[in-house]
Amino acid sequence: MALFFIGVQVGAVLLAPIFLPQMGAFPDPNDPVNPLIYIALVLLMTGLMLVLIRYGRKRILQAIFYIAVFVTLLYVFTPLLWEIELALAPDSDGWASLIGAIAIAAVLMLALVKSGEWYVINVIGLILAVGITAILGMSLGILPVMILLIIMAVYDAIAVYKTKHMVALAEGVTPMRLPVMFVVPTRRGFSMENLEEEGGITRKGGQERSAFFMGVGDTVIPGILTVSASIYLPAFDSFILTANLWVALGTIIGGLLGYLVLLRFVMRGKPQAGLPFLNSGAILGYLFTYLLVYQGIGLGAIGLG
């Protein structure tokens, strides 16, 4: 799980500069209203998913997810293949990269529909997480990201511990074999086919844990700050890395320390809200590393200097 957490953020930092500026999710990355729009969309989508699960319309929900996954895969692979195409043929028109992206996305979707095993879910989930983190990180400046992380941490805590609708959502979506959670089996022979027979995503009554589960969003949300730091902070030369990349690295380390604290609670067997730990660690890691690298914390730390 820690490798997924690190891999998503490192991959997103490497991928973000390849994306075209027009691929950003918001026209003005420093607008503090942006995270509120994102949160409103999260609430709207969550409500829709819960309604569909509640009334047994899982096929509709699955179809919505398949379309969203396919489009996101195209967003990730098209610019990557476009870079390769330009390197091989500078005068190319981009059709080869688009066709290649469609082919790769189609193969991955076929594997998801036909198999849906945990390793297929993990591969697609990793690709989606890297792409989404890169797009949102390049779309949001430091201050909007800070606002987003704080609000999402509070929302996650309420959704898991108070209303518990996030737990119900995870338990309803996971059996559909959608790439919304990373799955790490604890033993050989684990299959998503037997997930419900083995207690679902939660451990009940001292039952042996068959796999660990972590929401893809738990890697994406703190990773947005990592990518934003790598893009929007001043990039003057420092020891080995540039200053902005040191702060990005510190953000990853801070989030990882938050993950290790979270893991102590996860081992008790009950569902835990990940974002309060992960986001807090990422923010503290960002601020601490920013202080070391830039020799002070002012308005520049939140992108206003």
C-alpha angles and dihedrals in degrees: 000000000000089000090054089050093051096038095054093052097043090047092049092051090052094044100045097074090054094058116094115248091243090062090073116116095226130038094222112039093193097054106118089210090069096081090049090055090049092049091048089054091048091052092046093050093044091052092049092050093049092050092050091048092045093054096041097252094136093137090061091048090048091051091050090052093047091054092047092048093049093050092047091050088054090051090053101043101038097068091041093053090041090060090051092046092051091049091053098037115015092188095053120126098223099251093116092055092048093049090046092050091050090050094050092045091049092051092049092047091049090053090049094049097042100039112011091181121158095259092053090048090050095050094049092040090053093051092047093047093050092048097045092045091051094048095047093041092055090043098054129058123218098271096048089048092052090051091048095050094049095048093044091051091053092045092049092051092050093044094051105034104027113027093015090206091130090060090049090048093051092047091049097047102039096068087056087067096233121158095250097108135041112234123205113180119217094209142028118271096033112154133182085227089074098039097110092044089054095054103274119251096328129069113236130199098348091310114163112260111247096189144353119243130201126177116245087229090063088068097037102051099053089038091062089069090050093054094042090053091050092052108034105035120087109273103211119153118276135163107318093323131049117259095256092052091051089056090047089052091048089052090054092049092048091051090047091053088051088051092053090053089048090051091062089061094041090057089065088071102243125114111264133200103244102190098067089060099035098043093045091050092047093050093046091046090050094049094044094049092043089055092051096045102038095033097234146026119246137133088305089071089069095038098261100104 
